[in-house]
Amino acid sequence: MANLRTWTFISLCVCGALALSLSGSPARADEKADLEHISRIRKLSDTDNTEALKQLEYLKQKQLSKSTPKVRLEALKVMVSLYYDAGRIQSALNSIAELKTLAESEHDQDGAAIARIMESYALIDDGKPDDALKNLSQISAGLHTSASAEVRMRLQSAFGSAYYITGNFAASLQHYLEALRLTDELTTRKVENRMYKLDAIAKLYTNMKDPEKALATIDEAFSLSPLSHSPKTAASLNISQGIALSALHRNEEAGEAYKRALKLATEAGLASMAVTSLINISDHYLIMNQYKQAENYARQALKQAEVLKDKQSIAVARVNIGFALAGQGKISQGVELINEVVQYFLDADQKPDAEAVLGEQAAMYERAGMFKEALQTVRYQQKLSNELFRSDRAKAVAALQEQFHAQQRQKQIELLAKENDLKDADIRNHRQQQIITILAAILTVLVGAFLFLLYRRVKRINLQLREANSQLEFHAVRDPLTGLYNRRSFLDMMKTRIAQAEAERRDAQENNPDCLILLDIDHFKQINDGLGHAIGDAVLMEVAHRLRKAVRDSDMVLRWGGEEFLVFSPKSSPSQSAGLVERLLQAVGTEPVMAGDKEIQVTVTAGFISLPFSNVPESVFGWEKVLQIADMALYLGKANGRNRAYGISHLLVPSERALPVLETDLSTAVANGMVELIEVFGPPKLDLSVSKAAESYTGMQ
């Protein structure tokens, strides 16, 4: 508390000093100094939203009237965010209106677009996601060609949020991933915004029934934490982590994550996030069947949500109170609350929320022995669930399956027709045998010949089946586009490796461990989007070809997924691995890739590490954890400019001290001198100005 008071005092002194310094200045204040001051307040809000808001309100009251329009617009944008985090919704709405009016009067197209995007978020919060989507579509259609990366990122994020609320998870993921890509183009708060997008994507993965992928995404966001110490982001990530852990039935860990989020939100003055944390703690106690505690936290959440006038949080808090009451035997009271909230979600076109509540309600009825009501609720839930999770891809697969079955049925019909013809011929032959006994011998020969032909045909079909099975086995372990090994083949090899005796591997690999190299094509999405998927496929095939040529015959090259490749190099020491990685980077990026008449430079970023790592037994630190570190090293390469590789050579401190940090936070492990980091650079950028296609691609980068 003493440190907090000291910081507050210093901050107020800074504000006061700035006010005094500007009071005698010309009417138009120093724009650069004002923008830097607002940036400092924005950074302060990550740790103390209450204090940051106080400083920004003071600045607006005393100085902004003398500032340039650019400064006032930036202050209003920040103010909207801080008001929302503080739960002061009406103040946020007033600031959005003020931002829109100022931007339009100054003909600031970016500022006006951001204000309209913020209005769309307000519609989402008000339970009107369809209206928000209409508004966002109008903004997108009218967006000027020179719109900033911030505007485009905000627009994609808003689309992601609106589609998420309406249950269109595929569209939501597409827009969130585009927003994540656009964070690379930002000039300020790049890391913070990247963490926000990863957090949103993690929540989406959990709702898409993939909590493992959600946790991996959260881990990726936490790996950025050394670059951005933000309780605001950390609190939201802890909530997302708790939700994913709960989906995996790791309930105690989930409860701890929610309580960490509540503590961070409370200390940072984030009223809205504190309400969300309370609701999730209430959910946790409902799962644990501790209904008194669940009701207590839900009522705390309801009280604070009503103060904030947060309709969504009010609805969720009420439904949690309903389940808590039902758990305590007050079924009728609980059901009344639950049904009101389900209807609210349906009226607001929030089908995912309604579907989730109905699932919990069915389970509640079942626990209470009310099986008829449980069955009715489950049927209603299934109807909603089918609407939510039916996709074009599933339809396409079903169509292909139907086509396949139709072809099989047609073949069976043809085969039966042939068999009937053969039977008819056989009957006629038998009649002839009865009439003309002299033809019996000839008939026997004919039947024998016919059987011989059938035998040869069956033999030929069996050979074709064996060949087809061989092709199926090949495609089971090979990627159909590049011909490289696929992820399944690597997992099968690792199972064999685990079965091998630890002592046997230790003797063979003590001085020559294996090496794992994870590579990712740089800016591949831009190639796909800008030049087309056919060019993207051509690039993937050429990169695969170059990787195969650059490795030894004993090395294994895999397509790990999408634009990611994995090289498994057995008996390759760290010093040898660095040379191999450099060879791979040069092989891919030195010469341009020719795709039709298009000439483009393709580079890769990589992370590499030995297996076993730094003489740590694989029974303690297996290949999955080692590959996770290689992935973090790859991401470090992406963050530092791409077209390079980072390798983790060996531990510099005892493993029991280093490994817990290394598993979750490579940046911290490197900064604290726990591991040795190897850096390998790729080839220089090529001059492809003679190619129009190359100029087009370079412009996208």
N, C-alpha and C positions, 0 to 999 in steps of 0.2 A: 504493500500500500504506500510506503514511503517513496519508493521509486516512481510510482504512478503520480503522486502529488508533485514530485520534483519535475517530471516531464510536463505535467499540465501547466505548472507555473512558468517553465521555460517557453512553452508553446504560446501562452498568453503574452509573454514579454515580446516574443517575435512578432506576434500580431500587432501589438501596441507600437513596437518600433517601426514596423512597416507603415502603419497608419500615420505616424508622426513624420516619417520620411517623405510620404506622398502628399501630406497636407499642403506643403509649400511648393509642390511641383506643378508643372503645366497640367491643363485639364486632361490631356491624354497621357495616362501613366505609362511607365516603362513596361511595354507589353511582355518582353521576355522575362523580366523579373516577376511579373504577376503570374505568368503561366508556370514558372518554376515553383512559385509559392503554392499554387493550386495543386501541382503535381506532388508536392510534399504533403499537403493535406490528404490527398488521395491515398498516398502510401501509409499515412498515419491511420486512415480508416481501416486498413487491413488488421491492425492490432487494437485500435480503440475507436470504434465508430462514434461513440458519444462525444468524445473530445474532438474528433475530426469535424463532426457536424457543427459543434459549437463554434469552432474556428471559422468554418466556411460561412455560417450565418453572420458572424461578426464581420468578416471580410465583405460580404455582400451589403450589409447595412452601412458600412463606413466608407468603402472604397470603390465598389464595382460601378457605381454611377459615373465615376471619372475614368473608367477603364475603356479599352477598345472593345468593339463588338466581339472580336475573337476571344478575348479574355472572358467576357460575360457569358458567351455561349459555352465555353469549356467549363466554367463554374457551374452553370445550370445543369449540364450533363452529369457532372460529379454529384451535384446536390440531389438529383433524382435518385441515383443509386444509394446514397447515404440515407435518404428519407425512407426508401423501401426497406433497407436493412434494419432501420430503427423501428419499423412498423408504423410509420406515420404516412399512411397511404394517401390521405387527402392532400397533405403537403406535397407529396411526390406528384400527384396529378396536377396540382396548381403549378408546380415547377415545369412539368411537361408542356402545359399550355403556354407558359411564359417563354419557354425555349422555342416553341413552334412559332409564336408571334414574332419574336426577335429574329429568328432565322429567315422567315419569309420577308420581313421588312428590310433585311440586309441582303436579300437575294442569295443567301447561303444555302445551296442545294443540299450539301452534306448534312448541315445542321437540321434542315427541315425534314430530310429523310429519317434521321435518327429520332426526331420528335415523333414522327408518325409510327416508327417501329415501336417506340415506347408506348404509344397509344394502343398498339396491337397487344402488347404484353398486358396492359390494363384490361383489355377485353377478355384475354385468357383468364386472368385472375377473377374476373367478374362472371366466369362460367359461360362465356360466349366464344368458344374457339372457332366456330364456323365463321362468325363475323370477323374474327382476327385473321383467318386465312384469306378472306376476301380482301381485307385491307392490305395484307402483305403482298398479295398478287398484284394489286394496283400499284403498290410501291415498286415492286420488281419490274413491272412493265414500263413504268415511267422513270426508272433509274438512269441517270446520265452516264455516259460512257466513261467519264473520268472519275467516277465515284471512288472514294478512298477505300483502302483495305478494311478500315474500321467499320465503315457503313456496310460493306458487303458481308463482313463477318457477323455483324449484328443482325442483318437481314436473314442470313442462313440459320443463325441460332434461334431467331424468333420462329421461323418456319419449323425448325426441329421441335420446339416447345409446343407449338399449336398441333402438329401432327401427333406428337406424343400423347397429348390430352385426349385427342379423338380416337386413339388406338391404332393409327396407321403407323406401326412401328418401322416398317421398311422405309417409308418416306422420311420419317423422323431421323433414322440412322443416316440416310443419305445426306440430309442437310447438316446434321451435326458433324459428320466427317468432313464436309466441305468447309464448315466454319473452322474446324481444327486445322485444316490445311492453310486457311487464310491467316491464321495466327503467325505463320512464318513471315508474312509480308508486313506485319505491324512494326511501327518504329518505337512504340513505348508499351510497357506492361505486356510484353510478348509472353513471358513465362507464366504470369498470373492468368492471362486469358487462356493459355494452353491448358492450365490446370482446371479452369472452369469448364472447358469443353470436354475434357476427359471425364470430369465428374458427371456431367450430363449424360455422356455416352455410357458410363458405368451404370447409372440408374436405368437407362434404357435396356441394357443387356439383361439386367435382373428381371425386368418386366417381360423380356423376350424369352424367359425361362432358361437363361444361360448365366447363372450366378458365378460360375468359375471364371468365365470371360470378364464378368464385371469386376471380380477381385483382381484379376491381372491388370485391367485398365486402371483401377485404383492404385495398384502398386506402381504402375508407370507414372501416375500423377505424383505420388509421394516421392518418387525418385527425383523429381524436380525441386523438392522442398529446400535443399541447400541453396537454391538460387532465388527462392521467394519465401520468406518466413511470414506466412499470412494465417493468423488464427481463423479469419473468415473462411478461407478456402479449406483449411484443415478441418474446421467444424463440419462443413458440408461433405467433405470426403469421408469423415468418420460416420456420418449418417448413411451415406451410400454403402460404406463398408458393412455397417451393421445390418442393413437391409439384405445385402448379398449373403452375409454369414447366416442370417436367420433363414433364408431360403435353403441353405445347406444344412439346417438344423444344428448349427453351432451356436446355440442360444446364449450360453454364458459369454462367449466372445462378443456376440451382437450387443448384449446389454452393456458391456463395458465400453464398446464403441459409441453407443448412444449417450452414455453419461459423460464420456470425454467431450463429445460434441456440445452437450448442454453447458458444461463448464467453460469451454472456449467461447461459446456464444454469449453467455452471461457476462463474462469478464470483458468481452469486446463491445458490449452494448448492442448486440445484434438481436433485437426483440423478435423479429420474424423467425430467425433460425432457432432461437430458444423455444418458441412455440412448436416448431417442427420436431425438435429434440424431445420435448415433453410428450408429444404424440407418439413418437417411436418408442420411448421408454414404456408408455402405456401399452403399446402393441406387444412389447417384449413380455410384460407381466401377464398379458392375456394368454400368450403362447405358453407361459409357464404355469397357467391356471392359478395365478395369485391375483384373484379378482379385486380384493380390497385395494391393493397397491395400484392395480391398473385403473380403478375408478379414481383414486386420489390424483394420479398424474394426469388423467384425462380431464378431470375437472380443473386442475391448474391450467392446462392447455386451453380449455374452453374459456376460462376467465380472461386469460391474456389475449386470446384470439378475438374475443368480443370487444376488448379495448381497442385492438388494432383494426376492427371491422374487416377481418380476413375471412371471407365467406367459405373458402375451401377448407381452411383449418378449423373453422367452426363446425363444418359438416363432419370432418374426420373425428374431431374430438367428441362430438355427439354420438357418432356410431360406436366409438370405443366405450363410452359410458354405457350405451345400450348393451354391448356384449358383457361388460363387467357386471351390470345389474343382472343379466340373465344367468351369468355364472354363479351369482349369489342366490339363485332361486327366484328372482323377481322377473319371471319370463315375460309377462304381459307388458310391464314397463319397458323392458329392454327391447322387445320386438317393435313396439310403437316407435321408439327412437330410430331403430335400424331401418324400418320401412320408410320413414320420412326422409332419411338421408339417401337411401337407394333411389327414391323418386326424384330427389334433388339432382343426383348425378345423371339420371336418365334425361331429365328436362334440360340439363346443361350439356347434353351429348357427351358426357364423360363415361363412356361405356366400360373402359378398363377398370375404373374405380368401382362402378356398379357391379361388374362381374366378380371382382375380388371380394367385395362385401357379401355378395350372395353365396360365394363359396364358404366363407366363414359362418354365415348364418345357417347354411345347411349342416355344417359340422356341429354347430350349437344345438340345433334341433335333435340331431342324432344322439348327442351326449345326454340330452334331456329325455330321451325315449320317445320323442314325437316324430315317429318315422314317416308318417303320411306327409307332414309338413316338410320334413327333410327331403323327401322324394320330389315334391312339387318344386322346392327351391333349387334342387340340383338340376332338374329339367330346364328351368328358366335360365340358370347359370350356363348350362351347356349350349343353349340357344345363343346367348350373348358371346360365349367363347368361340363358337363356330364362326360367328360374324367377324370376330376380331382377328382370328388366326388363319382365315382362309386367304390364300395368296395366289397370284398369277402363276407362280412357279409350281405350286401344288396342282393347279389345273392342267398345266402343261404336262407334268409327269403323269397325271391321270389319263390325259389324252393319249400319250405315248403308250402307256400300259394297255389302254383299250385297243389301240391300233395293233399292238403286238398280239394281244389275245385274239383279235379278229383274224389276223393272219394265221395264227395257229389253228383256229377253228376251220378256216378255209382249207388249210393243208389236211386237216383230219377228214374233212368232207371228201376231198379229192382222193385221199388214201382209201377211205371206205368205198368210194365208187369203184376204184380199181380192184379192191378185194372182192366186191360183188361181181364184177365182170369175170374175175378169175374163177369164182365159185360157179357162175353160170357155165363157163367153159368146161369146168370139171364135171358138172352134171351132164352136159351134152356128151362128154367123152364116156362117162359111165353108161349112158343109154346106148351109145354106139357099141360099147363092149358087150352089152347084153344081146344086141342084135347080131353083131359080126364078131364072133369069137376069134376069128383069124387075125383081127387087128389088135388083139390084147397085148401081144409082145411089143408091137410098134408103139402102142400107147404107153407101155411101161417105160420104154426108152425115152419117149417124149416127156413123160412125167419126171424121169430122172434128170433129163437135160434141164427141164424147167426148175427143178430143185437146185441143180448146180448153179444155174443163173441167179436164183434167189440168194444162194449162199454167197456168191461173188458180190452181189449187190449189198448184202448185209455187211460183208467184210469191208467193202468200200465205204459204206456209211460209218462203220466203226472207226475207220482211219480218219474220216472227216471229223468225227466227234472228238477223237484224240487231238487232232490239230486245233480244233476250236477250243478245247480245254487248255491246250498249251498257250494259245493266244490270250485266253482269259487269265491264266496264271501270270503271263507277261504283263498284261494291263493292270493286274492287281497290285503289282509292285512298281509300275512305271507310270510316269505322267504322260497322258495322251498327246499333249501339245509338244513338249520338248524332248520326250523320250528318256528323260532323266529318271533316276529312282525317285519314288514318292515318299511321303512321310511314313506311310505304313511299313515300307521296307526297312526304314531306319528303326522304327519302334520294334519290329521283329528282331532285328540284329541286336538291339539293346537288351531284349529279353534273353537272348542267348548269352550275351555278355554277363548279365546278372547271374545266370545259372552257372557260369564258369567260376571255379574256385578262386577266392580272393588271393590266396597265397601264390597260386600259379600265375596270375596276372602280375602280382607284385614282382616276382622274379624276372618276368619277361619285360616289364615296363618301368622298372625303377629309374633308369637313366634315359629311357626313350618313351615317354608317355604319348598317348594319342593326342590329336589336336582337333578341335571343333571350330569351324569358321562360319559365321552367320553373315550373309551378304544381302543387301537390299538395294534395288535399282533406284537411283536418285530421280525424283520428280516424275515417277512413272505415271502417276494419275494425269499429269499435264500432257504426257505423250498420248495417252488413251483419249483424253477429252479433246485435245487440240488437233491431233492428227488422225484419230479414229482407232477403233479396236483392232482392225486388220493390221495397222502399223504397230500397235502395241504387241500383238501376237508375234509379228516378225521380229521385234526387238527381243522378246522373251526367248525365241528360238535361237537368235544369233548369240545372245549372252550365254545361253546354255552351251552352245557349240564352243565358244571361246573358253569357258570355264573347263570344259572337258579336255581341250587341247593343252591347257596350262598345268594340269595336275599329273601326278604319276599314275601308272596303271593300277597300283594298289590303293589309290585314293578313291573315295566314293563321293560323287556329286549328286545332290538331290534338289528337286524343286520343293521347297519347304511349304510354299503356299503363296498364291498371288505373285508378287514380284520379289519374293524372298527365296534365296537359295542357301543350302547348307553343304559345306564340304567337310567330310570326315577323313582325316589324314592320319593313318595309324603310324605309330613309332616315329613321331616328329617332335623333336625337342623345341622349346620356346624360341631358340635362336633360329632353328630351321623354319619354324612356323612363320616368323616375321618375313623371311625371304619368300616363302610360298605366298603369303598374303600380298606382298608387293607385286609378285608376278601376276597374281589374279587381278589386282586393280589395274595394272598396266595392260594386261591382255584384253580387258573389257573396254577401257577408256582411251587407249592410245590411238586406235584407228576408228574413224566414224563408221556408224552402222548404215548400210544401204538398205532402204526399205522402198522398193519400187524406184521412183525417181527422187526419193527423199534421202538426204544425207544428214544424219544427226549424230552428235556425240552423246554417247551413253556412258555414265559413270556409276560406280557403286560405292556404298559405304558399308563397312564391315566391322564386326567385333569377333575377337578370337581368344581362345583359352585352351589350356591343356587338360586332358582327362587321363588319369586322375590329376587333380589340381594340387600343385605344390606339396606332393607326397602325402596329402590327406586321403585316407582310405575311402574308396567309393561307397562302402557301407555307411560312412558318416556323411559324405558329401557326394551324392550320386550325380549321374549325367544330367538329370532334369535341372538340378540347382546350378550345375556348371553352365548349361545352355542358357539358363535365365541370366547369368552374369554376362555371358557373351551378348545377349540381347540388350542388356543395359549398356554395355560398351558400344554396341552399334548405335544405340540412341544417343550416346554421348557424342559419337562422330557426327550424327545428324545435327545435333545442337551446335556443333562447332564448325559448320560449314560444308559438310558432306564431302564426297570424293576423298575419303581417307578411312583409315581403320585404327581402332584402339584394341590393344591386346593386354590381358592381365597376365603378367609373367609369373610371379610367385608372391607369397606372403612375406612381409617384412617384420611381422610381429607374430606371437603364438596364435595358432589357429583358433583356440577357444575364445580368444579376444576378438579376432578379426572377422570370423565367419558370420556371427550374428549381425554385424553391421553390413558386411559385404552382400549378404542375401537380400537386403532391402534397400540399400543406399550406397551405390558404387561411388557417387561423387564424394560423399563424406569419407568413405574408406580411403579414397585417393588423397583427399585434402589432409587427412590425419596421418598420412604416411604408413598406412597399413599394408598396402600392396604396391608392387612396381608396375607402372603403366608404360606400355610400348606404343608409340605412335608411328604409323606408316602412312605416307602421303600418296595419293593417286597421281595420274599424269596431268600435265597442264591443260588448260582449256584450249581447244582447237579453234582456229579461225575458219569458220564455214560461211563467210559472208558471200561467197560466190554462189551459194545455193539458196534460192528463194525459200525452199522448204526449211532449210536450216535457219534462215533469218526468222521465219515464223516461229519455230520452236524456241530459238534463243529469246525472242520477245516474251514468250510465256514464262521463262525462268526469271 
